[in-house]
């Protein structure tokens, strides 16, 4: 395979909403370059990109797939990404290694919420970007409306390089950079070139001048030339457009019909000639503060951006060469764990097809097999040159399930499979909750969850059961209460004896010290699960030896780890131990621990116990016309609407909602908004459960007297 230098390698990532045509465009570009003999289609399940069984079964991209094409002595690495934010991990991993982002917009639907969600991530990375309006030949396509929506998204930095027209029923594209018209046959493919028609000349000149001005704005030397000549040459415009893209202040807009192979060749030409190469981007700074120079001469550094478990192949690690070059047989050190990895094979990947190469240079994207110690987001560097590329930041899970193996004997097999799933997709979280006694799987939504379930069964051969996770309630009290508990046990020889009398009260920050007690000591215990236990020694006359107070406190804390209402943690209680009895022979630590625990439990049940539930701060963004149904749904979930803000054609609802009522919200919101809504939540506070809800959650408990 031909080896390209760093200046002739371009890395583009296709992003955009579901069904915008990214996979079809990638397939068309491979066909145009002659790398495949016939174009596959999503419907026929034979595209190079969507090769996974689950993608063919569902008819849409689930994984980001690296491909490559060659066009006029340039190598273009393409990563085709999914369009649903359930798979945001695949999208973010790809954005991380892109030199240019190509945002594909469906000409029928314009800028959809999925496009906006992805754009917010692109904007954070300040990557060079361009837009492609697809399906321009469709009868319902509206290029102008799509362009206006792109401008609403990115501002006046969006500028037309092309626009579509029909001439004598034929699809044409006016290119205002080259000032030519491309006319396509009904079969698409290579177009005929014509001068711009007279009836389009004025508009084309206007757009050309706008493009010239935008190009000149980004380079002082070009600005001087523009003032001097009143225009720029085509090469000068390219230079200015590239500068604007590098500054993230100019976003060229193209138009294509990927399905009919119209405009893809011109798009590839622009990527070749104008889109920045990795060597032209601003150098990255490592975690250690070193500048990672994107040159062949620099020490070798690789960033592992993706991991895939392929049937009959094993673990495939995808990486971008950040500096230097990598050759077959080279050894590099993993910056995270210090382990040395040997690169016995190097590949260029086109879907599932592997093409072996001897070396890859800075800026290129490749893959290798069976790295033992490397996971997604790891950095591999030359020995003695520790460099850690800043890892990709992934969002927190939005959907959680308790998970266990259907066959109890396969728990270990399930755990190993989950480890591999997390390795492949870091947005999948796996944790065991000691509080809930459940293994919790976190992911980005119901579709993401169903994909994980499919992979566990069909790829790793283990069936899993998914259940609603328990809610991490808390227990506290609403009033004060006293209790007196005597523990006495005699079974021959030394027995056990302890009597503890105490009072408990609700605790809150800044409350005055308890009245009516002779306070001899005070201890504030910050509880690991939140809140406090404030423990007072109010013993007078030595009725309980001081050495037994820690045991009483220990017994109380053990009860607080499993409250009597639901077995949840207890928080925000203060305890005054003020009286009791002990025996010179039979009293010991264990006796006072037991007595303290029982006294506290009895007092707790008499103190009007209150169940607290976790409240999430929930923000929902939906089209304006859908606000009513969303508010109704939120109110049915006991949510409190805290405010509504307008944002272009969307409304942003802010609310506080109980976690217990938000199970399945991701799927419900998608159903209510036809996929046009999105949300974010985070823990806010613990609040009292309404009385009728508490009755459902707890059994009737009668206070116990002793």
C-alpha positions as CSV (number, residue, x, y, z in Angstrom):
1,X,0.0,0.0,0.0
2,X,1.2,3.5,-0.9
3,X,2.8,5.5,2.0
4,X,1.7,9.1,2.2
5,X,3.6,11.9,3.9
6,X,2.0,13.9,6.7
7,X,1.0,16.8,4.4
8,X,-1.0,14.5,2.1
9,X,-3.0,12.8,4.9
10,X,-6.4,14.2,5.7
11,X,-8.6,12.9,8.6
12,X,-12.3,13.7,8.3
13,X,-15.1,12.5,10.5
14,X,-18.6,12.4,9.3
15,X,-21.1,13.5,11.9
16,X,-24.8,14.4,11.8
17,X,-28.2,13.3,12.8
18,X,-29.7,9.9,12.3
19,X,-30.5,9.2,8.6
20,X,-28.7,12.2,7.3
21,X,-26.7,10.0,4.9
22,X,-23.3,9.8,6.4
23,X,-22.8,6.1,5.6
24,X,-24.1,6.5,2.0
25,X,-21.7,9.5,1.5
26,X,-18.7,7.5,2.7
27,X,-19.6,4.6,0.4
28,X,-20.0,6.9,-2.5
29,X,-16.5,8.5,-1.8
30,X,-14.9,5.1,-1.8
31,X,-16.6,4.2,-5.0
32,X,-15.6,7.5,-6.7
33,X,-12.0,6.9,-5.8
34,X,-12.1,3.4,-7.3
35,X,-11.5,1.6,-4.0
36,X,-14.7,-0.4,-4.4
37,X,-16.2,-1.6,-7.6
38,X,-19.8,-1.1,-6.7
39,X,-21.7,0.9,-4.1
40,X,-23.5,-0.9,-1.4
41,X,-26.5,0.5,0.4
42,X,-27.8,0.6,3.9
43,X,-31.0,-1.1,2.8
44,X,-29.1,-4.0,1.1
45,X,-26.9,-4.4,4.2
46,X,-23.7,-4.4,2.2
47,X,-21.9,-1.1,2.9
48,X,-18.2,-1.1,3.8
49,X,-19.0,1.0,6.9
50,X,-22.0,-0.8,8.5
51,X,-20.5,-4.3,8.6
52,X,-21.5,-5.3,12.1
53,X,-24.4,-7.8,12.3
54,X,-26.3,-5.5,14.6
55,X,-26.0,-2.6,12.2
56,X,-27.2,-4.7,9.3
57,X,-30.0,-6.0,11.4
58,X,-31.1,-2.5,12.5
59,X,-30.4,-0.7,9.3
60,X,-28.3,2.1,10.9
61,X,-24.8,2.8,12.3
62,X,-24.1,1.7,15.8
63,X,-20.3,2.0,15.8
64,X,-17.8,4.5,14.4
65,X,-16.1,2.9,11.5
66,X,-12.7,4.0,10.1
67,X,-12.3,3.9,6.3
68,X,-9.9,5.4,3.8
69,X,-9.9,6.6,0.3
70,X,-7.3,8.0,-2.1
71,X,-8.0,11.1,-4.2
72,X,-5.5,12.9,-6.4
73,X,-2.4,11.9,-4.5
74,X,-4.0,12.5,-1.1
75,X,-5.1,9.9,1.5
76,X,-8.4,10.7,3.1
77,X,-9.1,8.8,6.3
78,X,-12.9,8.8,6.9
79,X,-14.6,7.8,10.2
80,X,-18.3,7.2,9.7
81,X,-20.1,7.8,13.0
82,X,-23.6,6.9,14.3
83,X,-26.3,9.6,14.3
84,X,-28.0,9.0,17.6
85,X,-26.7,10.5,20.8
86,X,-27.2,7.1,22.5
87,X,-23.9,6.3,20.8
88,X,-22.2,9.6,21.7
89,X,-19.1,7.7,22.9
90,X,-18.4,6.5,19.4
91,X,-18.9,10.1,18.1
92,X,-16.7,11.7,20.7
93,X,-13.8,9.2,20.2
94,X,-13.9,10.0,16.5
95,X,-14.1,13.8,17.0
96,X,-11.0,13.5,19.2
97,X,-8.8,12.4,16.3
98,X,-10.4,14.4,13.5
99,X,-8.6,17.1,11.6
100,X,-11.8,18.2,10.0
101,X,-15.4,17.5,10.9
102,X,-17.9,17.0,8.1
103,X,-21.4,17.6,9.4
104,X,-23.9,16.0,7.1
105,X,-27.4,17.6,7.1
106,X,-30.4,16.0,5.6
107,X,-31.8,18.5,3.1
108,X,-35.4,17.4,3.8
109,X,-35.1,17.9,7.6
110,X,-32.5,20.6,8.0
111,X,-30.6,20.9,11.3
112,X,-32.1,18.4,13.7
113,X,-31.7,18.2,17.4
114,X,-29.2,15.4,16.9
115,X,-27.1,17.7,14.8
116,X,-27.2,20.4,17.5
117,X,-26.2,17.9,20.3
118,X,-23.2,16.8,18.3
119,X,-22.3,20.4,17.3
120,X,-22.1,21.4,20.9
121,X,-19.3,18.9,21.3
122,X,-17.6,19.9,18.1
123,X,-17.6,23.5,19.2
124,X,-15.8,22.7,22.5
125,X,-12.9,21.1,20.5
126,X,-12.6,24.0,18.1
127,X,-12.0,21.6,15.2
128,X,-12.0,22.8,11.6
129,X,-15.5,22.0,10.3
130,X,-17.6,22.1,7.1
131,X,-21.2,21.3,6.4
132,X,-22.7,19.1,3.6
133,X,-26.4,19.4,2.8
134,X,-27.4,16.0,1.5
135,X,-30.3,14.7,-0.6
136,X,-30.5,17.9,-2.7
137,X,-32.3,16.0,-5.5
138,X,-35.2,15.0,-3.2
139,X,-38.5,16.7,-4.0
140,X,-38.8,17.7,-0.3
141,X,-35.3,19.1,0.0
142,X,-34.9,22.7,0.9
143,X,-31.3,23.8,0.6
144,X,-32.0,27.4,1.6
145,X,-33.9,26.5,4.7
146,X,-31.1,24.0,5.7
147,X,-28.5,26.7,5.1
148,X,-30.4,29.2,7.2
149,X,-30.6,26.7,10.0
150,X,-26.9,26.0,9.8
151,X,-26.4,29.8,10.2
152,X,-28.7,29.8,13.2
153,X,-26.4,27.0,14.6
154,X,-23.0,28.5,13.9
155,X,-23.7,32.2,13.1
156,X,-22.6,34.1,10.1
157,X,-19.4,32.0,10.0
158,X,-21.2,29.6,7.7
159,X,-20.7,30.5,4.0
160,X,-21.9,28.9,0.9
161,X,-19.4,27.3,-1.4
162,X,-22.1,25.7,-3.5
163,X,-25.8,25.7,-4.0
164,X,-28.1,23.4,-6.0
165,X,-30.4,24.3,-9.0
166,X,-32.3,22.4,-11.6
167,X,-31.6,23.1,-15.3
168,X,-34.0,21.5,-17.8
169,X,-34.9,18.9,-15.2
170,X,-31.3,18.0,-14.5
171,X,-29.7,18.4,-11.1
172,X,-26.9,20.9,-11.1
173,X,-24.6,22.5,-8.5
174,X,-23.3,26.0,-8.8
175,X,-19.8,26.3,-7.2
176,X,-19.0,29.9,-6.2
177,X,-15.3,29.1,-5.4
178,X,-14.5,27.7,-8.8
179,X,-17.4,29.8,-10.4
180,X,-18.6,26.9,-12.5
181,X,-21.8,24.9,-12.8
182,X,-21.7,21.1,-12.6
183,X,-24.5,19.3,-14.4
184,X,-25.3,15.6,-13.5
185,X,-27.0,12.9,-15.4
186,X,-29.8,11.1,-13.7
187,X,-27.3,8.3,-12.9
188,X,-24.9,10.8,-11.1
189,X,-21.2,10.2,-11.3
190,X,-18.8,12.6,-13.1
191,X,-20.6,15.8,-14.0
192,X,-20.3,18.0,-17.1
193,X,-18.8,21.5,-16.4
194,X,-20.5,24.6,-17.7
195,X,-20.3,28.3,-17.3
196,X,-22.7,29.8,-14.8
197,X,-26.1,30.5,-16.5
198,X,-27.0,34.1,-17.0
199,X,-30.0,34.0,-14.7
200,X,-27.7,32.8,-11.9
201,X,-24.7,35.1,-12.6
202,X,-25.8,37.9,-10.2
203,X,-26.4,35.5,-7.3
204,X,-23.2,33.6,-8.0
205,X,-21.2,36.8,-8.1
206,X,-22.7,37.9,-4.8
207,X,-21.9,34.6,-3.1
208,X,-18.4,34.6,-4.6
209,X,-17.7,38.0,-3.2
210,X,-19.0,37.0,0.2
211,X,-16.7,34.0,0.1
212,X,-13.8,36.2,-0.9
213,X,-14.5,38.6,2.0
214,X,-14.8,35.7,4.4
215,X,-11.5,34.2,3.2
216,X,-9.7,37.6,3.4
217,X,-10.9,38.2,7.0
218,X,-8.8,35.4,8.3
219,X,-5.3,36.4,7.0
220,X,-3.8,39.9,7.3
221,X,-1.8,39.5,4.1
222,X,-4.9,38.3,2.2
223,X,-6.8,41.3,3.6
224,X,-4.2,43.7,2.2
225,X,-4.4,41.9,-1.2
226,X,-8.2,42.2,-1.1
227,X,-8.1,45.9,-0.4
228,X,-5.5,46.3,-3.2
229,X,-7.1,44.2,-5.9
230,X,-10.8,44.1,-4.8
231,X,-10.8,40.3,-5.1
232,X,-8.7,37.2,-4.5
233,X,-7.5,34.4,-6.8
234,X,-8.8,30.9,-6.4
235,X,-5.6,29.8,-4.7
236,X,-5.7,32.8,-2.4
237,X,-9.3,32.0,-1.5
238,X,-8.3,28.5,-0.6
239,X,-5.6,29.8,1.7
240,X,-8.0,32.1,3.4
241,X,-10.7,29.5,3.8
242,X,-8.2,27.1,5.4
243,X,-7.1,29.8,7.8
244,X,-10.7,30.5,8.7
245,X,-11.3,26.8,9.3
246,X,-8.2,26.5,11.5
247,X,-9.4,29.5,13.5
248,X,-12.9,27.8,13.8
249,X,-14.3,31.0,12.3
250,X,-15.3,29.9,8.8
251,X,-17.6,26.9,8.0
252,X,-17.9,26.2,4.3
253,X,-21.2,24.7,3.1
254,X,-21.4,22.2,0.3
255,X,-24.3,20.2,-1.3
256,X,-24.5,16.7,-2.5
257,X,-26.7,13.8,-3.3
258,X,-24.8,10.9,-1.8
259,X,-27.3,8.3,-3.0
260,X,-27.1,9.4,-6.6
261,X,-23.3,10.2,-6.5
262,X,-23.6,13.9,-7.1
263,X,-21.0,16.3,-5.8
264,X,-18.9,13.8,-3.8
265,X,-15.9,14.2,-6.1
266,X,-15.9,18.0,-5.7
267,X,-16.2,17.5,-1.9
268,X,-13.1,15.2,-1.9
269,X,-11.2,17.7,-4.0
270,X,-11.9,20.4,-1.4
271,X,-10.8,18.1,1.4
272,X,-7.6,17.5,-0.5
273,X,-6.8,21.1,-1.4
274,X,-8.2,23.1,1.5
275,X,-9.1,21.0,4.6
276,X,-6.2,21.2,7.1
277,X,-3.9,18.2,7.6
278,X,-2.9,17.2,11.2
279,X,0.5,18.9,10.8
280,X,-1.3,22.2,10.3
281,X,-3.4,22.0,13.4
282,X,-2.3,23.7,16.7
283,X,0.0,21.2,18.5
284,X,-1.5,19.5,21.5
285,X,-0.1,19.9,25.0
286,X,0.3,16.7,27.0
287,X,-0.9,16.2,30.5
288,X,2.8,16.7,31.6
289,X,2.8,20.1,29.9
290,X,4.9,19.1,26.9
291,X,4.1,20.2,23.4
292,X,3.4,17.2,21.1
293,X,4.9,18.4,17.8
294,X,3.1,16.8,14.8
295,X,6.3,16.1,12.9
296,X,8.0,12.9,11.7
297,X,11.2,13.9,13.5
298,X,9.5,14.1,16.9
299,X,9.5,11.1,19.3
300,X,6.7,8.6,18.5
301,X,3.4,9.1,20.3
302,X,0.1,7.3,19.6
303,X,-3.3,8.0,21.0
304,X,-5.6,4.9,21.2
305,X,-9.1,6.3,20.4
306,X,-11.1,3.2,19.8
307,X,-11.2,-0.5,20.8
308,X,-13.2,-3.2,19.0
309,X,-13.6,-6.9,19.8
310,X,-13.9,-8.6,16.4
311,X,-15.1,-12.2,16.0
312,X,-12.2,-14.6,15.1
313,X,-9.8,-11.7,15.4
314,X,-9.8,-10.5,18.9
315,X,-9.0,-7.1,20.2
316,X,-8.4,-4.4,17.6
317,X,-6.9,-1.1,18.8
318,X,-7.3,2.0,16.6
319,X,-4.9,4.8,17.0
320,X,-3.8,8.1,15.6
321,X,-0.1,8.8,15.2
322,X,0.3,12.1,17.1
323,X,4.0,12.5,16.5
324,X,6.9,10.6,14.9
325,X,6.2,7.3,13.1
326,X,5.4,3.7,14.0
327,X,6.9,0.7,12.2
328,X,6.1,-3.1,12.5
329,X,8.1,-4.5,15.4
330,X,8.4,-1.2,17.3
331,X,7.9,-1.2,21.0
332,X,6.1,1.7,22.8
333,X,5.3,2.3,26.5
334,X,1.8,2.8,27.8
335,X,1.8,6.1,29.7
336,X,-1.0,5.0,32.0
337,X,0.5,1.8,33.4
338,X,4.2,1.8,32.2
339,X,3.7,-1.5,30.3
340,X,5.6,-2.0,27.0
341,X,3.6,-3.0,24.0
342,X,5.1,-4.6,20.8
343,X,3.5,-3.7,17.5
344,X,3.8,-7.0,15.6
345,X,1.3,-5.9,12.9
346,X,0.0,-2.6,11.5
347,X,-3.2,-2.2,9.5
348,X,-5.3,0.3,7.5
349,X,-8.9,-0.6,8.3
350,X,-11.8,-0.3,5.9
351,X,-14.7,-1.6,7.8
352,X,-13.8,-5.2,8.6
353,X,-11.1,-5.4,5.8
354,X,-7.6,-5.2,7.1
355,X,-4.7,-4.1,4.8
356,X,-1.2,-4.6,6.2
357,X,1.3,-1.8,6.1
358,X,5.0,-1.6,7.3
359,X,4.7,1.9,8.8
360,X,2.4,4.8,9.6
361,X,3.6,8.4,9.9
362,X,2.4,11.3,12.0
363,X,-1.2,12.3,11.2
364,X,-2.2,8.9,10.0
365,X,-4.8,6.6,11.5
366,X,-4.2,2.9,11.8
367,X,-4.9,-0.2,13.8
368,X,-3.1,-3.1,15.4
369,X,-4.1,-6.4,17.1
370,X,-3.8,-7.9,20.5
371,X,-2.3,-5.1,22.6
372,X,-2.3,-6.6,26.1
373,X,-2.3,-3.6,28.3
374,X,-3.8,-0.8,26.2
375,X,-7.4,0.5,26.5
376,X,-9.4,3.3,24.8
377,X,-7.9,6.8,25.6
378,X,-4.5,5.4,26.4
379,X,-1.3,7.0,25.1
380,X,1.7,5.0,23.8
381,X,5.0,6.7,23.6
382,X,8.7,6.1,22.9
383,X,10.7,4.8,25.8
384,X,12.2,7.6,28.0
385,X,9.8,10.2,26.5
386,X,6.7,10.0,28.8
387,X,3.8,11.8,27.1
388,X,0.2,11.5,28.0
389,X,-2.4,12.8,25.6
390,X,-5.4,14.3,27.4
391,X,-8.0,11.6,27.5
392,X,-11.4,12.1,25.8
393,X,-14.1,13.3,28.3
394,X,-17.2,11.2,28.1
395,X,-20.7,12.1,29.4
396,X,-22.2,10.5,32.5
397,X,-24.8,7.7,32.0
398,X,-28.4,8.7,31.5
399,X,-29.9,5.3,31.9
400,X,-29.1,2.7,34.6
401,X,-30.1,-0.9,35.1
402,X,-29.3,-3.6,37.6
403,X,-27.7,-6.5,35.7
404,X,-27.0,-10.1,36.5
405,X,-26.5,-13.3,34.5
406,X,-29.6,-15.3,33.7
407,X,-27.6,-18.4,34.6
408,X,-26.0,-17.8,38.1
409,X,-23.0,-20.0,37.1
410,X,-22.2,-17.4,34.3
411,X,-21.7,-14.4,36.6
412,X,-17.9,-14.5,36.0
413,X,-18.5,-14.8,32.2
414,X,-20.8,-11.9,32.3
415,X,-18.4,-9.7,34.3
416,X,-15.6,-10.5,31.7
417,X,-18.0,-9.6,28.9
418,X,-19.0,-6.3,30.6
419,X,-15.3,-5.5,31.0
420,X,-14.8,-5.9,27.2
421,X,-18.0,-3.8,26.5
422,X,-16.6,-1.0,28.7
423,X,-13.2,-1.3,27.0
424,X,-14.9,-0.8,23.6
425,X,-17.3,1.9,24.8
426,X,-16.2,4.0,27.8
427,X,-19.7,5.6,28.1
428,X,-20.8,2.2,29.5
429,X,-20.1,2.2,33.2
430,X,-20.1,-0.9,35.4
431,X,-20.1,-0.7,39.2
432,X,-21.3,-2.7,42.2
433,X,-23.3,-0.8,44.8
434,X,-22.7,-2.0,48.3
435,X,-25.6,0.1,49.4
436,X,-28.1,-1.5,47.0
437,X,-26.4,-4.9,46.7
438,X,-26.7,-4.7,42.9
439,X,-24.4,-4.5,40.0
440,X,-25.3,-1.4,38.1
441,X,-24.8,-0.8,34.4
442,X,-25.0,2.7,33.1
443,X,-25.4,3.8,29.5
444,X,-26.7,6.6,27.3
445,X,-30.3,5.4,26.6
446,X,-32.7,2.6,25.8
447,X,-31.3,2.0,22.3
448,X,-27.8,1.9,23.8
449,X,-29.0,-0.6,26.4
450,X,-30.6,-2.8,23.8
451,X,-27.3,-2.8,21.8
452,X,-25.4,-3.9,24.9
453,X,-27.9,-6.7,25.6
454,X,-27.5,-7.8,21.9
455,X,-23.7,-7.8,22.2
456,X,-23.7,-9.8,25.4
457,X,-25.8,-12.5,23.9
458,X,-24.6,-12.7,20.3
459,X,-20.9,-11.7,20.7
460,X,-20.0,-12.9,24.1
461,X,-22.6,-15.7,24.5
462,X,-24.1,-14.8,27.8
463,X,-27.7,-13.9,28.6
464,X,-28.2,-11.1,31.0
465,X,-31.2,-10.0,33.1
466,X,-31.8,-6.3,33.4
467,X,-33.9,-4.8,36.2
468,X,-34.9,-1.5,37.5
469,X,-32.2,-0.5,40.0
470,X,-33.2,0.1,43.6
471,X,-33.4,3.7,44.7
472,X,-30.8,4.9,47.2
473,X,-33.2,6.3,49.7
474,X,-32.2,7.8,53.0
475,X,-34.0,7.7,56.4
476,X,-34.2,10.4,59.0
477,X,-36.6,11.6,61.8
478,X,-39.0,14.5,62.2
479,X,-39.2,14.8,66.0
480,X,-37.3,14.0,69.2
481,X,-37.7,10.7,71.0
482,X,-36.2,8.9,74.0
483,X,-35.5,5.2,74.6
484,X,-34.2,3.1,77.4
485,X,-32.8,-0.3,76.6
486,X,-31.4,-2.9,78.9
487,X,-29.3,-5.8,77.5
488,X,-28.8,-8.7,79.8
489,X,-27.6,-12.2,79.0
490,X,-26.5,-14.8,81.4
491,X,-25.3,-18.3,80.3
492,X,-22.9,-19.4,83.0
493,X,-19.8,-17.6,83.9
494,X,-19.4,-14.0,83.0
495,X,-22.5,-12.7,81.3
496,X,-23.4,-9.6,79.3
497,X,-25.0,-6.5,80.8
498,X,-25.6,-2.9,79.6
499,X,-28.3,-0.4,79.9
500,X,-28.4,2.7,77.8
501,X,-30.8,5.7,78.0
502,X,-30.7,8.2,75.2
503,X,-32.5,10.9,73.3
504,X,-32.5,11.5,69.6
505,X,-33.4,14.6,67.6
506,X,-33.4,15.7,63.9
507,X,-30.1,17.5,63.2
508,X,-29.6,20.5,60.9
509,X,-26.6,22.8,60.3
510,X,-26.4,25.7,62.8
511,X,-28.9,24.3,65.3
512,X,-28.4,25.3,69.0
513,X,-26.9,22.8,71.4
514,X,-29.4,20.6,73.2
515,X,-30.9,22.0,76.4
516,X,-31.4,20.2,79.8
517,X,-28.2,18.1,79.5
518,X,-24.8,18.2,81.1
519,X,-22.7,17.9,78.0
520,X,-19.4,16.2,78.7
521,X,-18.3,15.6,75.2
522,X,-19.4,16.0,71.5
523,X,-18.4,14.2,68.3
524,X,-19.6,15.1,64.8
525,X,-19.4,12.1,62.5
526,X,-19.4,12.9,58.7
527,X,-21.3,10.0,57.2
528,X,-19.9,8.4,54.0
529,X,-23.4,8.5,52.5
530,X,-24.0,12.1,53.3
531,X,-25.3,14.0,56.3
532,X,-24.1,13.7,59.9
533,X,-24.4,11.9,63.2
534,X,-23.8,14.3,66.1
535,X,-23.1,12.2,69.3
536,X,-23.1,13.8,72.8
537,X,-21.8,12.3,76.0
538,X,-24.2,13.6,78.7
539,X,-23.4,10.9,81.3
540,X,-23.2,12.2,84.9
541,X,-22.2,10.4,88.1
542,X,-20.2,7.8,86.2
543,X,-23.2,5.5,85.6
544,X,-21.6,4.4,82.4
545,X,-17.8,4.3,82.1
546,X,-16.4,6.6,79.4
547,X,-14.6,3.7,77.8
548,X,-18.0,2.3,76.7
549,X,-19.1,5.4,74.9
550,X,-17.3,4.4,71.6
551,X,-19.1,1.1,71.7
552,X,-22.5,2.7,72.0
553,X,-21.6,5.0,69.1
554,X,-20.5,2.0,67.1
555,X,-23.8,0.2,67.7
556,X,-25.7,3.4,66.6
557,X,-23.7,3.6,63.4
558,X,-24.4,0.0,62.6
559,X,-28.1,0.7,62.8
560,X,-27.6,3.8,60.6
561,X,-26.1,1.6,57.9
562,X,-29.5,-0.2,57.5
563,X,-32.4,1.9,58.7
564,X,-35.6,0.2,60.0
565,X,-37.9,1.6,57.3
566,X,-36.4,0.3,54.1
567,X,-32.9,-0.8,55.0
568,X,-31.5,2.5,53.7
569,X,-28.8,4.7,55.2
570,X,-29.9,7.0,58.1
571,X,-28.6,10.6,58.2
572,X,-28.9,13.9,60.0
573,X,-29.6,12.7,63.6
574,X,-28.1,13.8,66.9
575,X,-28.0,11.5,69.9
576,X,-27.6,12.4,73.6
577,X,-26.6,9.5,75.8
578,X,-27.6,10.7,79.3
579,X,-28.1,7.7,81.6
580,X,-27.7,4.0,81.9
581,X,-26.2,1.3,84.1
582,X,-23.3,-1.1,84.0
583,X,-22.1,-4.1,85.9
584,X,-18.6,-4.4,87.3
585,X,-18.2,-8.0,86.0
586,X,-20.7,-8.5,83.1
587,X,-20.4,-5.2,81.3
588,X,-18.2,-5.0,78.3
589,X,-17.9,-3.4,74.8
590,X,-20.1,-5.8,73.0
591,X,-22.9,-5.4,75.6
592,X,-22.9,-1.6,75.3
593,X,-22.7,-1.8,71.5
594,X,-25.9,-4.0,71.5
595,X,-27.7,-1.9,74.0
596,X,-26.8,1.3,72.1
597,X,-28.0,-0.2,68.8
598,X,-31.4,-1.3,70.3
599,X,-32.0,2.0,72.1
600,X,-31.3,4.0,69.0
601,X,-33.6,1.8,66.9
602,X,-36.4,2.0,69.3
603,X,-36.1,5.8,69.6
604,X,-35.9,6.1,65.8
605,X,-39.2,4.3,65.3
606,X,-40.9,6.6,67.9
607,X,-39.4,9.8,66.3
608,X,-41.8,9.9,63.3
609,X,-39.3,8.4,60.8
610,X,-39.1,10.1,57.4
611,X,-38.0,8.6,54.2
612,X,-35.9,10.8,51.9
613,X,-35.5,10.3,48.2
614,X,-32.8,11.5,45.7
615,X,-34.0,14.5,43.7
616,X,-32.4,15.2,40.3
617,X,-31.9,18.5,38.6
618,X,-33.4,17.8,35.2
619,X,-33.0,20.0,32.1
620,X,-35.1,19.1,29.0
621,X,-34.6,20.8,25.6
622,X,-37.5,20.3,23.1
623,X,-39.1,22.1,20.1
624,X,-41.5,24.8,21.2
625,X,-44.6,23.1,20.0
626,X,-43.9,20.1,22.3
627,X,-43.6,21.9,25.6
628,X,-47.1,21.2,26.7
629,X,-46.9,17.4,26.5
630,X,-43.5,17.5,28.1
631,X,-44.7,19.5,31.1
632,X,-47.7,17.2,31.5
633,X,-45.4,14.2,31.5
634,X,-43.0,15.8,34.0
635,X,-45.8,16.7,36.4
636,X,-47.1,13.1,36.3
637,X,-43.6,12.2,37.5
638,X,-43.9,14.5,40.6
639,X,-41.5,17.0,39.0
640,X,-41.5,20.6,40.0
641,X,-41.0,23.0,37.0
642,X,-38.5,25.6,38.0
643,X,-38.3,27.6,34.8
644,X,-38.6,27.7,31.0
645,X,-36.2,29.5,28.7
646,X,-36.4,30.1,24.9
647,X,-33.4,29.1,22.8
648,X,-34.1,29.7,19.1
649,X,-36.9,27.3,18.1
650,X,-36.4,25.3,21.2
651,X,-37.7,25.6,24.8
652,X,-35.5,24.6,27.7
653,X,-37.4,23.3,30.8
654,X,-35.6,23.2,34.1
655,X,-37.1,21.1,36.9
656,X,-36.5,19.0,40.0
657,X,-37.7,15.5,39.7
658,X,-37.5,12.4,42.0
659,X,-35.1,9.8,40.7
660,X,-37.6,7.1,41.3
661,X,-40.0,8.6,38.8
662,X,-37.5,9.0,36.0
663,X,-36.9,5.3,35.2
664,X,-37.1,4.9,31.4
665,X,-37.2,8.6,30.8
666,X,-34.8,8.5,27.9
667,X,-37.1,6.2,25.9
668,X,-40.2,8.1,26.9
669,X,-38.8,11.5,25.9
670,X,-37.7,10.1,22.5
671,X,-41.2,8.8,22.0
672,X,-42.9,12.0,23.0
673,X,-40.7,14.2,20.8
674,X,-40.0,11.8,17.9
675,X,-36.4,11.9,18.8
676,X,-36.2,15.7,18.7
677,X,-35.7,16.2,22.5
678,X,-32.8,15.7,24.7
679,X,-32.1,16.0,28.4
680,X,-29.4,16.2,31.1
681,X,-29.7,15.4,34.8
682,X,-27.5,15.5,37.8
683,X,-28.0,14.8,41.5
684,X,-29.4,17.8,43.4
685,X,-30.5,16.9,46.9
686,X,-32.4,14.5,49.2
687,X,-36.0,15.6,49.9
688,X,-38.8,14.1,52.0
689,X,-40.9,11.5,50.2
690,X,-44.7,12.4,50.2
691,X,-46.6,10.6,52.9
692,X,-48.7,8.5,50.5
693,X,-45.5,7.4,48.7
694,X,-43.8,6.5,52.0
695,X,-46.7,4.3,53.0
696,X,-46.3,2.3,49.8
697,X,-42.6,1.9,50.3
698,X,-42.6,0.9,54.0
699,X,-44.3,-1.7,56.0
700,X,-46.3,-0.7,59.1
701,X,-44.0,-0.5,62.0
702,X,-45.2,-0.4,65.6
703,X,-42.9,1.3,68.2
704,X,-41.3,-1.2,70.5
705,X,-41.2,-0.6,74.2
706,X,-38.9,-2.3,76.7
